[in-house]
């Protein structure tokens, strides 16, 4: 096969991460209760159909590079913003608070959206979930959602990284805040203009300051998609749902091939929990990056990012057929 920079495959110009790709469709899908879920679709689907499920606090714009990459390789890609974040509205009066009453609301949206997504076309199907999206994807599959031909979990939230605080103390603190009626309030403060906090956040997410700056650019230019810390109720739901999923007998019924990419030094999700859950999945493959990767593996510096893209493509070429 000719090299990618040969005359048959001319090198393309760098992707503009601060612009929507040409030919995409941005619209709204509606949940059972009529809630508008912002959705984006790109690609003709000669290879197959891919559903991208993003993480907490994310918006479609953060993954335009991934969406474009997969669309150029023949996938009809669909991505969406969870209710309560991105361009899908807010569930409290605080526009920067990432609140959800119950993770079951996320699951209902995912199951219904995925059903409609399946009905849109034919061919191999794959689903890719990052962080909270990885948790929701695996939970939905364990609870009986129709399985795709292949699934990819990237830094999935299968356990929370609570730092020096033990899990039991995090649970106790969260329950106390709920009893005080603070369930829909921010679980911590986030100073939007603090350069120090931005640097700390960037290092937790990615080693690539330029891709992190892209996220800030989108937030600054489209304030309606900006989001800050989660609510105490979100934290409570995350602690309960991750523990329940790890104990679930439904994991044994996830029979589609699953590729899991994780980072050993992830400061947001628990890598040991990822290892434990991966060991219980019948057809899981796990690759754990070292210190070269932070939480956002698909938005890392190119050595990690391109390696992850290649692993995903090779996995889908083998399984989504």
DRENRO-10500 format. One line per field, with one value per residue (C-alpha): residue number from 1; residue in three letters; x, y negated, z negated. Coordinates in steps of 0.1 Angstrom, whole numbers, plus 5000, padded with zeros to 4 digits. Example, Ala and Ser with C-alpha at 12.3 -4.5 7.8 and 13.67 -1.06 7.14 Angstrom:
<pts>
i = (1, 2)
aa = (ALA, SER)
c1 = (5123, 5137)
c2 = (5045, 5011)
c3 = (4922, 4929)
</pts>
This chain:
<pts>
i = (1, 2, 3, 4, 5, 6, 7, 8, 9, 10, 11, 12, 13, 14, 15, 16, 17, 18, 19, 20, 21, 22, 23, 24, 25, 26, 27, 28, 29, 30, 31, 32, 33, 34, 35, 36, 37, 38, 39, 40, 41, 42, 43, 44, 45, 46, 47, 48, 49, 50, 51, 52, 53, 54, 55, 56, 57, 58, 59, 60, 61, 62, 63, 64, 65, 66, 67, 68, 69, 70, 71, 72, 73, 74, 75, 76, 77, 78, 79, 80, 81, 82, 83, 84, 85, 86, 87, 88, 89, 90, 91, 92, 93, 94, 95, 96, 97, 98, 99, 100, 101, 102, 103, 104, 105, 106, 107, 108, 109, 110, 111, 112, 113, 114, 115, 116, 117, 118, 119, 120, 121, 122, 123, 124, 125, 126, 127, 128, 129, 130, 131, 132, 133, 134, 135, 136, 137, 138, 139, 140, 141, 142, 143, 144, 145, 146, 147, 148, 149, 150, 151, 152, 153, 154, 155, 156, 157, 158, 159, 160, 161, 162, 163, 164, 165, 166, 167, 168, 169, 170, 171, 172, 173, 174, 175, 176, 177, 178, 179, 180, 181, 182, 183, 184, 185, 186, 187, 188, 189, 190, 191, 192, 193, 194, 195, 196, 197, 198, 199, 200, 201, 202, 203, 204, 205, 206, 207, 208, 209, 210, 211, 212, 213, 214, 215, 216, 217, 218, 219, 220, 221, 222, 223, 224, 225, 226, 227, 228, 229, 230, 231, 232, 233, 234, 235, 236, 237, 238, 239, 240, 241, 242, 243, 244, 245, 246, 247, 248, 249, 250, 251, 252, 253, 254, 255, 256, 257, 258, 259, 260, 261, 262, 263, 264, 265, 266, 267, 268, 269, 270, 271, 272, 273, 274, 275, 276, 277, 278, 279, 280, 281, 282, 283, 284, 285, 286, 287, 288, 289, 290, 291, 292, 293, 294, 295, 296, 297, 298, 299, 300, 301, 302, 303, 304, 305, 306, 307, 308, 309, 310, 311, 312, 313, 314, 315, 316, 317, 318, 319, 320, 321)
aa = (UNK, UNK, UNK, UNK, UNK, UNK, UNK, UNK, UNK, UNK, UNK, UNK, UNK, UNK, UNK, UNK, UNK, UNK, UNK, UNK, UNK, UNK, UNK, UNK, UNK, UNK, UNK, UNK, UNK, UNK, UNK, UNK, UNK, UNK, UNK, UNK, UNK, UNK, UNK, UNK, UNK, UNK, UNK, UNK, UNK, UNK, UNK, UNK, UNK, UNK, UNK, UNK, UNK, UNK, UNK, UNK, UNK, UNK, UNK, UNK, UNK, UNK, UNK, UNK, UNK, UNK, UNK, UNK, UNK, UNK, UNK, UNK, UNK, UNK, UNK, UNK, UNK, UNK, UNK, UNK, UNK, UNK, UNK, UNK, UNK, UNK, UNK, UNK, UNK, UNK, UNK, UNK, UNK, UNK, UNK, UNK, UNK, UNK, UNK, UNK, UNK, UNK, UNK, UNK, UNK, UNK, UNK, UNK, UNK, UNK, UNK, UNK, UNK, UNK, UNK, UNK, UNK, UNK, UNK, UNK, UNK, UNK, UNK, UNK, UNK, UNK, UNK, UNK, UNK, UNK, UNK, UNK, UNK, UNK, UNK, UNK, UNK, UNK, UNK, UNK, UNK, UNK, UNK, UNK, UNK, UNK, UNK, UNK, UNK, UNK, UNK, UNK, UNK, UNK, UNK, UNK, UNK, UNK, UNK, UNK, UNK, UNK, UNK, UNK, UNK, UNK, UNK, UNK, UNK, UNK, UNK, UNK, UNK, UNK, UNK, UNK, UNK, UNK, UNK, UNK, UNK, UNK, UNK, UNK, UNK, UNK, UNK, UNK, UNK, UNK, UNK, UNK, UNK, UNK, UNK, UNK, UNK, UNK, UNK, UNK, UNK, UNK, UNK, UNK, UNK, UNK, UNK, UNK, UNK, UNK, UNK, UNK, UNK, UNK, UNK, UNK, UNK, UNK, UNK, UNK, UNK, UNK, UNK, UNK, UNK, UNK, UNK, UNK, UNK, UNK, UNK, UNK, UNK, UNK, UNK, UNK, UNK, UNK, UNK, UNK, UNK, UNK, UNK, UNK, UNK, UNK, UNK, UNK, UNK, UNK, UNK, UNK, UNK, UNK, UNK, UNK, UNK, UNK, UNK, UNK, UNK, UNK, UNK, UNK, UNK, UNK, UNK, UNK, UNK, UNK, UNK, UNK, UNK, UNK, UNK, UNK, UNK, UNK, UNK, UNK, UNK, UNK, UNK, UNK, UNK, UNK, UNK, UNK, UNK, UNK, UNK, UNK, UNK, UNK, UNK, UNK, UNK, UNK, UNK, UNK, UNK, UNK, UNK, UNK, UNK, UNK, UNK, UNK, UNK, UNK, UNK, UNK, UNK, UNK, UNK, UNK, UNK, UNK, UNK, UNK, UNK)
c1 = (5000, 5014, 5025, 4999, 5020, 5023, 5006, 4978, 4973, 4983, 4990, 4960, 4963, 4961, 4926, 4911, 4899, 4882, 4857, 4830, 4839, 4822, 4792, 4781, 4746, 4738, 4703, 4683, 4671, 4644, 4642, 4610, 4601, 4607, 4641, 4662, 4695, 4720, 4733, 4759, 4764, 4792, 4802, 4786, 4791, 4807, 4827, 4800, 4783, 4799, 4782, 4805, 4794, 4813, 4821, 4809, 4813, 4822, 4806, 4806, 4831, 4859, 4858, 4855, 4890, 4880, 4847, 4864, 4891, 4866, 4843, 4872, 4878, 4843, 4823, 4790, 4796, 4770, 4779, 4756, 4756, 4742, 4711, 4723, 4755, 4770, 4742, 4715, 4704, 4708, 4689, 4694, 4694, 4732, 4745, 4779, 4766, 4766, 4735, 4714, 4687, 4694, 4719, 4689, 4679, 4712, 4707, 4671, 4684, 4713, 4691, 4664, 4689, 4709, 4677, 4669, 4705, 4704, 4673, 4690, 4711, 4727, 4762, 4786, 4779, 4804, 4800, 4828, 4824, 4848, 4850, 4814, 4803, 4822, 4805, 4771, 4778, 4789, 4761, 4735, 4750, 4750, 4713, 4703, 4707, 4711, 4748, 4769, 4793, 4821, 4825, 4854, 4858, 4884, 4894, 4860, 4846, 4843, 4855, 4863, 4898, 4892, 4928, 4939, 4903, 4891, 4859, 4840, 4847, 4837, 4804, 4798, 4805, 4783, 4754, 4758, 4756, 4724, 4708, 4716, 4696, 4726, 4721, 4717, 4746, 4782, 4803, 4833, 4843, 4860, 4874, 4869, 4896, 4922, 4952, 4966, 4934, 4934, 4970, 4960, 4930, 4949, 4975, 4947, 4932, 4960, 4997, 4988, 4983, 4971, 4942, 4933, 4933, 4909, 4883, 4887, 4883, 4850, 4838, 4847, 4831, 4799, 4792, 4760, 4780, 4804, 4801, 4819, 4818, 4792, 4765, 4766, 4738, 4759, 4788, 4764, 4751, 4786, 4797, 4767, 4765, 4802, 4800, 4768, 4782, 4814, 4792, 4767, 4762, 4752, 4789, 4791, 4763, 4783, 4793, 4804, 4842, 4853, 4885, 4895, 4921, 4932, 4960, 4980, 4983, 4947, 4937, 4900, 4889, 4902, 4926, 4925, 4886, 4891, 4913, 4889, 4859, 4879, 4888, 4850, 4841, 4840, 4857, 4876, 4910, 4928, 4957, 4970, 4993, 5020, 5028, 5027, 4989, 4965, 4927, 4918, 4937, 4921, 4931, 4967, 5000, 5003, 5024, 4997, 4967, 4977, 4986, 4951, 4935, 4954, 4945, 4908, 4909, 4927, 4902, 4872, 4887, 4889, 4856, 4831, 4825)
c2 = (5000, 4966, 4944, 4919, 4890, 4904, 4888, 4913, 4901, 4865, 4851, 4832, 4798, 4798, 4801, 4769, 4779, 4745, 4750, 4774, 4798, 4793, 4814, 4821, 4819, 4803, 4807, 4819, 4853, 4854, 4877, 4895, 4864, 4841, 4829, 4816, 4834, 4816, 4840, 4839, 4863, 4865, 4890, 4913, 4946, 4967, 4984, 4985, 4964, 4951, 4935, 4914, 4909, 4881, 4875, 4853, 4817, 4824, 4810, 4822, 4795, 4811, 4842, 4827, 4839, 4875, 4872, 4859, 4885, 4914, 4899, 4897, 4934, 4942, 4941, 4924, 4907, 4895, 4876, 4858, 4837, 4853, 4836, 4809, 4801, 4789, 4776, 4797, 4772, 4771, 4788, 4760, 4722, 4723, 4726, 4739, 4766, 4801, 4816, 4847, 4861, 4897, 4915, 4935, 4904, 4907, 4944, 4938, 4911, 4934, 4964, 4945, 4924, 4956, 4973, 4945, 4943, 4980, 4974, 4947, 4971, 5005, 5019, 5026, 5007, 4995, 4973, 4954, 4939, 4916, 4913, 4909, 4919, 4951, 4959, 4952, 4973, 5003, 4999, 4997, 5028, 5047, 5037, 5051, 5024, 5039, 5045, 5031, 5051, 5036, 5012, 4989, 4975, 4947, 4939, 4951, 4940, 4974, 4960, 4924, 4913, 4896, 4888, 4889, 4892, 4928, 4938, 4943, 4907, 4893, 4912, 4899, 4863, 4866, 4880, 4852, 4826, 4842, 4842, 4805, 4799, 4791, 4819, 4795, 4772, 4773, 4799, 4777, 4742, 4735, 4700, 4694, 4668, 4685, 4693, 4715, 4736, 4738, 4752, 4778, 4788, 4791, 4814, 4837, 4839, 4838, 4831, 4811, 4774, 4765, 4790, 4779, 4743, 4754, 4764, 4730, 4713, 4730, 4722, 4686, 4683, 4702, 4696, 4716, 4748, 4740, 4762, 4762, 4786, 4814, 4811, 4831, 4853, 4861, 4871, 4893, 4909, 4915, 4932, 4954, 4963, 4972, 4995, 5011, 5017, 5034, 5058, 5063, 5098, 5081, 5076, 5113, 5107, 5080, 5104, 5079, 5073, 5044, 5024, 5005, 4978, 4964, 4943, 4956, 4922, 4910, 4885, 4885, 4922, 4953, 4974, 5003, 5003, 5004, 5034, 5052, 5046, 5055, 5089, 5097, 5088, 5119, 5103, 5073, 5061, 5037, 5014, 4991, 4962, 4950, 4915, 4903, 4902, 4883, 4887, 4874, 4900, 4890, 4854, 4861, 4852, 4869, 4899, 4910, 4897, 4913, 4946, 4946, 4939, 4967, 4992, 4982, 4985, 5018, 5032, 5020, 5034, 5068, 5069, 5045, 5065)
c3 = (5000, 5009, 4979, 4967, 4980, 5016, 5046, 5042, 5006, 5005, 4971, 4959, 4942, 4904, 4890, 4877, 4843, 4838, 4867, 4876, 4904, 4938, 4945, 4910, 4896, 4863, 4849, 4819, 4810, 4783, 4753, 4740, 4720, 4750, 4737, 4766, 4769, 4793, 4819, 4846, 4876, 4901, 4927, 4953, 4936, 4963, 4935, 4909, 4882, 4851, 4820, 4799, 4763, 4745, 4708, 4680, 4688, 4724, 4755, 4791, 4801, 4780, 4802, 4837, 4845, 4836, 4854, 4886, 4884, 4882, 4908, 4933, 4928, 4939, 4907, 4904, 4870, 4846, 4814, 4789, 4757, 4726, 4711, 4687, 4705, 4738, 4760, 4744, 4718, 4680, 4652, 4626, 4626, 4624, 4660, 4649, 4626, 4641, 4624, 4630, 4607, 4615, 4638, 4650, 4670, 4689, 4695, 4708, 4732, 4744, 4750, 4769, 4789, 4798, 4809, 4833, 4844, 4853, 4874, 4895, 4916, 4921, 4918, 4890, 4858, 4831, 4800, 4783, 4748, 4730, 4692, 4680, 4715, 4711, 4679, 4693, 4724, 4703, 4678, 4706, 4722, 4689, 4684, 4717, 4744, 4779, 4783, 4812, 4832, 4812, 4783, 4772, 4737, 4733, 4698, 4687, 4654, 4637, 4604, 4592, 4583, 4550, 4544, 4507, 4496, 4491, 4508, 4476, 4466, 4500, 4497, 4462, 4472, 4502, 4482, 4457, 4484, 4498, 4463, 4461, 4493, 4515, 4541, 4570, 4560, 4572, 4554, 4555, 4566, 4600, 4605, 4642, 4645, 4624, 4645, 4618, 4617, 4655, 4654, 4628, 4647, 4680, 4664, 4652, 4686, 4712, 4717, 4748, 4739, 4774, 4774, 4739, 4752, 4779, 4752, 4735, 4769, 4776, 4740, 4744, 4779, 4770, 4734, 4735, 4738, 4710, 4678, 4645, 4615, 4611, 4585, 4552, 4566, 4597, 4574, 4553, 4584, 4597, 4565, 4564, 4601, 4605, 4575, 4586, 4621, 4609, 4588, 4616, 4630, 4663, 4671, 4680, 4706, 4725, 4753, 4780, 4783, 4761, 4764, 4732, 4732, 4699, 4683, 4653, 4638, 4645, 4618, 4625, 4628, 4610, 4632, 4607, 4611, 4648, 4645, 4623, 4646, 4677, 4662, 4658, 4694, 4716, 4747, 4734, 4744, 4722, 4729, 4702, 4711, 4687, 4675, 4711, 4710, 4688, 4687, 4722, 4742, 4775, 4770, 4759, 4776, 4810, 4799, 4776, 4796, 4829, 4812, 4796, 4829, 4846, 4818, 4822, 4860, 4860, 4834, 4854, 4886, 4869, 4850, 4866, 4898)
</pts>
